[in-house]
């Protein structure tokens, strides 16, 4: 019989349902509805169901949401297993194994959706090309996957975006600083500061050349600083390189790039690691690293950036856990006085580490 066109679902209806499933991290269902929509348009001639970019983006975004949900469940599971009273089976259930696989393969699934979009565009099925937002969603799934190859894979998606935009094949894929930041952060988390900083430079140059709308922002620079803190050797050298990034932010004189608490604390953390782990080979006495931490604390305050408890804990940790001999009490008193003066309340952790310093000083004497 005849189909009543007035009750045919259109692309908005389909996308709403896809979105609802995607938000619940139910990708299988979301994909099923997507296929129904495509069939409705392609096989049954329902023009109103012609897929648009929002439908594709809902699908790719759903994969990123699914990653978050799986990750959260995994953390909860690990937390339960760390609990001494845990009586459950420590092995993974089949469902959990499937989740792990889903998590691992999310980026490939996202790339597949993107590839399909590109193919449909080139075959004239769609009258739009995937924009920067769909590509950025794909970048996100790589960055979240935590896989060893994630930063390089994300970088190759970014390179493709640049290539498509510069060659004029897809003007709507012009990368922005958000796309770059996702990849910079991915390298930073993998402890690859050289690559993260190279991308920061590339973003700056692209901005100068008018290829991207906005240049590096606070997030871009801060990610590179944290990247140096993830390298487990030549700590003093890493700290110096991280500091050079913060100094560059200051030199640029752009008010939107004034280092904020996260950047300062990240830098202090790199020096704190040099103080704790920097062995004799680093040729830099831990005292100097600790002095650096203290100087940076003072400088922050001068720059009107108020250190918070995390900043103070980072310095206290450096004093407590350094394997070297020095007058810890002197430094401890300086930090405690500063906290009092600035009205910062210590946490349980702060108190326990401070008492560790007291005990070790008493033993030393």
Buried (B, 14 or more C-beta within 10 A) or exposed (E): EEEEEEEBBBBEBBBBBBBBBBBBBBBEBBBBBBEBBBEBBBEEEBEBBBBBBBBBBBBBBBBBBBBEBBBEBBEEBEEEEEEEEEEEEEEEEEEBEEBEEBBBBBBEBBBEBBEBBBEBBEEEBBEEBBBBBBBBBBBBBBBBBBBEEBBBBBBEBBEBBBEBBEEEEBEBBBBBBBBBBBBBBBBBBBBBBEBBBBBBEBBBEBBEEEBBEEBBBBBBBBBBBBBBBBBEEBBBBBBBBBBEBBEBBEEBEEEEBBBBBBBBBBBBBBBBBBBBBBEEEBEBBBBBBBBBBBEBBEEBBEEEBEBBBEBBBBBBBBBBBBEBEBEBBEBBEBBBEBBEEEEBEBEEEBEEBBEBBEEEBEEEE
